[in-house]
């Protein structure tokens, strides 16, 4: 389990870290990235739903 606080990410150079520390830092960054992507996707979906861009009731056929 990663016990480091998120503010500690990137305080050491990679060559100063042990393999476990490096792996813990990568996992922390990936977790943060996944959360950001989830939040972003959620807000985009919400915006499209509210603005009526997604699931239009009627779309004229092309051609």
HUZINOR-V351531 format. One record per helix or strand. SS is the DSSP state (alpha for helix, beta for strand). FROM is the first residue (numbers start at 1). LEN is the number of residues. Records with the same first field share a line. If there is no record, write none. Layout:
SS=FROM-LEN + FROM-LEN
This chain:
alpha=6-3 + 14-3 + 19-33
